[in-house]
């Protein structure tokens, strides 16, 4: 990897950490708050691509695992990887790679060539559908609630996450012109 790549990875990791400094908004139904860090995860996949974006998220995840309080609410350590939010954390590791993969497939087989539409579809599919499947299954198992109740509880996050995806794609397309 070049110095530029390492710098981009480090800056994206720092951005994800900074987004964790904003307090989460509690949701009454489940012990999972609304956070901004998933916006940073989306940006990692859209802006840096699969490989560099995944490295960025992996570094962030490892820092949290060793106990640094980089998650929203200044949480960190191995305990968060067995708590109610762990499904999201596990999904985040794969999100940048999947965003890049799905965007490439859409660009290859449709007239949308790495544009706003293809990036938005890839981001929504990965950051919402893929992430929520893992999060719902984990939350159901960890919190001893039905999958249906976990689904209903997570349904509250969808409008905000769609808005985050739209903003992330819009911002990344503008930033791509600067960093390339």
Residue, then its C-alpha position, 0 to 999 in steps of 0.5 A: x500500500x502507498x502512503x496515500x492509501x494508509x493516510x486515507x485509511x487512518x483518516x477514515x478510521x479517525x472519522x468513524x471514531x469522531x462520529x462515535x463521540x456524538x451521543x447516541x439517541x436512545x430508542x424506547x423499545x430496544x437497548x440499541x441507540x441511534x448513532x452516527x457511526x454507521x454513517x462513517x461505515x457507509x462513507x468508508x465503503x463508498x469513498x475508499x472502496x472495498x479493500x481500504x474501507x474494510x481495513x479502516x473498519x477493521x482497525x476501528x473494530x480492533x481498537x474497540x476490542x482492546x478497550x478504547x471507548x470509541x463507540x457511541x456513549x464512550x463504550x469499548x472492550x470485549x463486552x460490547x461484542x456480546x451485548x445487544x449491539x454486537x450484530x451491528x458491529x459484526x456487520x460493519x466489518x463486511x459493509x465496505x467490501x459489500x458496498x463495493x462488490x454490489x456497486x461493481x455488480x450494478x455497474x457491470x450489469x446495468x446502465x448505471x455506471x458507478x453513479x449516485x443510483x448504483x452507489x445508493x442501491x449498494x449502500x442501502x442494500x448493505x448498510x440497511x438490509x445486510x446489517x439489519x439481518x445480522x443485527x436482528x438475529x443477534x438482538x433476538x438471540x442475545x436479548x431473548x426476544x422473538x425475531x419478529x419483535x427484534x425486526x419491529x424494533x429495528x424498523x424504527x432505524x430505517x428512515x434515518x439510515x436511508x437518509x444517512x445513506x443518501x447523504x453519504x453517497x452525495x458527500x462521497x461523490x463530492x469528496x471523490x473529486x477532491x481526494x482522487 
